[in-house]
Amino acid sequence: MTARRVACAMVAAVLGASPEIVRAQTGWPGAASTTTVDSKPKAEAALKPPVAKVAMAETTKAVPKPPAVDVSKPSSVVTKADAAATAWPESRGVMQSLAELLTRQTVAIESLLQRLDASESKMTKAPAASVSSSGEPASSTPVVVPVAAINSSAPTTATPVAEPSAAAASAVPATQIAPRPVAPRAPSAASFSRWGDVQQFNLAFRYRAIDNSAGVRTNDQGQNRTEFKGRFKLDRAGHYAVNAGVFTGATSVSGWNNTGMGTGDPARDLNVKQLYFAAVPASGLELQYGGVYVVRGEATEITTYDNDFYLTGQRVAVKRPKQLWFDEISATQAYLGDPKVPSVFDRVHRLDEPNYYQFLVGKKVGKRVGVSADYTAVDGVPTWRSAFTLKASEMTVLDGFRLETYARSEVGPTPFGWALTLDKKVGRTSMSGGFASIDEHYGGLNGDYYNRGDRWFGKATASLFPLLTVTGQYTWALDADYAIANQERFDVVFSYDVLKTFAPTPRR
């Protein structure tokens, strides 16, 4: 049943069973009269039914219930009303009158619905210009037939109305109104969010210059980068989804392509490096399977793994601080390797070859302090990591700092390292800098900006426009008795946030 049919049926029902008709048919006191109108006190007194005096012995007898009346079957309404009147003799007149009203009302509604069905079938075939039954062109002004007249057998007179209401327009015959073309609706943002969302979409260009510990400039070039993270939701709430990450770069520690400007040949690498299924079967519980990201806690790529790094495996993450005190508990089993195989589709077979195991816990203390610790074993070599962060913007000199450490359980010189980073924001510019000490045998899987050695580093990021930022970064390593690939390095990066183009945030 369409909305138009439902609206017309409701109007017919309301007009057919108005209080005046009920009172007139049943003969109740207070019925509308053409000559006199009772005063309010008399009407209220007349509406009170007489109270029958019943003996005390008869009050304990059960009162029989009248059978239910099914208005959808008009032929049985009067019969059931008579049965109810037998149980309640004093209600015979009222029930009979109501049954007649319901019968007429039901027949009128069914007749109206049949007319609407015929009108709708003609609507699809009606030409733009219609003619009347007499052969004359139909008037452009719609003619409205009162709905109340349907319940009466008397002929009704059509009344022209210049601007019919919504309820009246629904009762106009289809031959009087030409169908209106409906413009197709454009897809809205809400319809897209039902199926997926985009967490990150960035385009960037950088120039970098790198000198090694021998004083040779190995890189003097321009590079570009594309970063995209999104997910496809299998249900409306997003409890079950497929997550994907598309990035440039040909290795696990690089997310950039050479442009051909300066040293190096141009590259066009663009791969799906991360692709995994995520399920949240219960609040605070998440399961991941496939090409997953690295979990770092409060640490950064200085002492863990490069931001472009990828794993292939599974993870269980629990975030229920009220029950477990920790804000985050995660366990990961994956394969770490294939540094020059960026595509996740070429690493799927590694799902059943795990060599990476991590257990991490994290805790937030208010909005200022964060602490995390993890145990990671790769090819049987365990590493312990911890990190501590403090954010206090009311401090005069600093806005916060971060201290992160690691130590490996293996035989060798200085199997530990650390990094201290200080943060400060001035206007629209965010600055950070500090000192890092990464041991000689760390493996080169951390951020390629830091790699190994003892070094000073600094970075400043300024917002030129809401969608465009520029970052300057510099690092310088102290002399060591081993070779350092990036003893001195300078980068300038222009980053464009494509996601903000489609979902801009108002300026403050």
TARA-V335912 format. One record per backbone hydrogen bond with DSSP energy under -1.0 kcal/mol. NH is the residue of the N-H (numbers start at 1). CO is the residue of the C=O. E is the energy in kcal/mol with one decimal. If there is no record, write none. Layout:
BEGIN
nh=<NH NH>
co=<CO CO>
e=<E E>
END
This chain:
BEGIN
nh=<6 7 8 9 10 11 12 13 14 15 16 17 22 23 24 25 26 27 31 43 44 45 46 47 61 73 76 77 80 81 82 83 84 85 86 87 88 91 92 95 96 97 98 99 100 101 102 103 104 105 106 107 108 109 110 111 112 113 114 115 116 117 118 119 120 121 122 123 124 126 132 135 138 144 150 152 159 161 169 170 171 172 176 192 193 194 195 196 197 199 200 202 203 204 205 206 207 208 209 210 211 212 213 215 218 219 221 222 223 224 225 227 228 229 230 231 232 233 234 238 241 242 243 244 245 246 247 248 252 254 257 259 263 267 271 273 273 274 276 277 278 279 280 285 286 287 288 289 290 291 292 299 304 306 309 311 312 313 314 315 316 317 318 319 324 325 326 327 328 329 330 331 332 333 334 335 341 344 347 350 351 353 355 356 357 358 359 360 361 362 363 365 369 370 371 372 373 374 375 376 377 378 379 381 383 384 385 386 387 388 389 390 391 392 395 399 400 401 402 403 404 405 406 407 408 409 410 416 417 418 419 420 421 422 423 424 426 429 430 431 432 433 434 435 436 437 438 442 447 450 451 453 455 456 457 458 459 460 461 462 463 464 465 469 470 471 472 473 474 475 476 477 478 488 489 490 491 492 493 494 495 496 497 498 498 499 501 503>
co=<2 3 4 5 6 7 8 9 10 11 12 13 18 19 20 21 22 23 28 39 40 41 42 43 58 70 73 74 76 77 78 79 80 81 82 83 84 88 89 91 92 93 94 95 96 97 98 99 100 101 102 103 104 105 106 107 108 109 110 111 112 113 114 115 116 117 118 119 120 122 136 132 130 159 147 149 144 142 165 166 168 169 173 188 189 190 192 192 231 229 229 227 496 225 494 223 492 221 490 219 488 216 484 212 210 210 208 261 206 257 204 202 246 200 244 197 242 195 240 235 278 232 276 230 274 228 271 226 339 251 224 222 220 258 247 245 271 245 243 289 241 287 239 282 317 279 315 277 313 275 290 296 300 445 306 292 335 290 333 288 331 286 329 284 320 321 324 362 362 318 360 316 358 314 356 312 338 272 344 347 348 350 334 334 377 332 375 330 373 328 371 369 365 389 363 387 361 385 359 383 357 381 355 378 376 407 374 405 372 403 370 401 368 399 392 423 423 390 421 388 419 386 417 384 415 382 408 414 406 437 404 435 402 433 400 431 429 426 461 424 459 422 457 420 455 418 453 439 301 447 447 438 436 476 434 474 432 472 430 470 428 468 468 495 462 493 460 491 458 489 456 487 454 211 475 209 473 207 471 205 469 203 467 201 496 201 498 499>
e=<-2.2 -2.2 -2.1 -2.4 -2.1 -2.0 -2.5 -2.3 -2.3 -2.6 -2.2 -1.3 -1.9 -2.5 -2.2 -2.5 -2.2 -1.5 -1.1 -2.2 -2.3 -1.9 -2.4 -1.9 -1.2 -1.4 -1.5 -1.2 -2.1 -2.1 -2.3 -1.8 -2.1 -2.3 -1.7 -1.3 -2.3 -1.8 -1.7 -2.8 -2.3 -2.0 -2.5 -2.6 -2.0 -2.2 -2.8 -2.3 -2.5 -2.7 -2.7 -2.4 -2.5 -2.3 -2.4 -2.3 -2.3 -2.5 -2.1 -2.0 -2.2 -2.4 -2.1 -2.4 -2.8 -2.0 -1.9 -1.9 -1.2 -1.7 -3.2 -1.4 -1.8 -1.5 -1.9 -1.0 -1.3 -1.3 -2.7 -1.1 -1.4 -1.1 -1.6 -1.3 -2.3 -1.0 -1.1 -1.8 -1.5 -1.9 -1.8 -2.3 -2.3 -2.2 -2.4 -2.5 -2.1 -2.1 -2.2 -2.3 -2.8 -2.3 -2.2 -2.0 -1.7 -1.3 -1.8 -2.1 -2.7 -2.2 -2.3 -2.4 -1.7 -2.6 -2.1 -2.1 -2.6 -2.9 -3.2 -1.0 -2.4 -2.4 -3.0 -2.8 -2.8 -2.3 -2.4 -1.2 -1.7 -1.1 -2.5 -2.1 -1.4 -2.5 -2.6 -1.3 -1.2 -1.7 -2.1 -2.7 -2.9 -2.5 -2.6 -2.0 -2.7 -2.8 -2.6 -1.6 -3.1 -2.9 -1.0 -1.6 -1.0 -2.5 -2.0 -1.7 -1.2 -2.9 -2.8 -2.2 -2.3 -2.7 -3.5 -3.2 -2.6 -1.7 -2.6 -1.6 -1.8 -2.1 -2.5 -2.4 -2.7 -2.5 -2.5 -1.9 -1.8 -3.0 -1.1 -1.6 -1.9 -1.9 -2.1 -2.6 -2.2 -2.3 -2.3 -2.6 -2.6 -2.3 -3.1 -2.8 -1.7 -1.8 -2.7 -1.9 -2.3 -2.2 -2.5 -2.7 -2.8 -2.1 -2.2 -1.9 -3.0 -3.1 -2.4 -1.9 -2.2 -2.6 -2.4 -2.4 -1.8 -2.7 -1.5 -2.8 -1.0 -1.8 -2.3 -2.8 -2.2 -2.7 -2.1 -2.0 -3.2 -2.2 -1.2 -1.4 -2.0 -1.7 -2.0 -2.6 -2.5 -3.2 -2.7 -2.6 -2.8 -1.9 -2.7 -3.5 -2.6 -1.7 -2.3 -1.5 -2.3 -3.1 -1.9 -1.3 -2.5 -1.7 -2.7 -2.6 -2.5 -2.5 -2.1 -2.2 -3.0 -2.2 -2.8 -2.7 -1.4 -1.2 -2.1 -2.2 -2.4 -2.7 -2.5 -2.7 -2.3 -2.1 -2.3 -3.2 -3.6 -2.0 -2.1 -2.1 -2.7 -2.0 -2.8 -3.2 -2.5 -3.6 -2.6 -1.5 -1.0 -1.3 -1.1 -1.6>
END
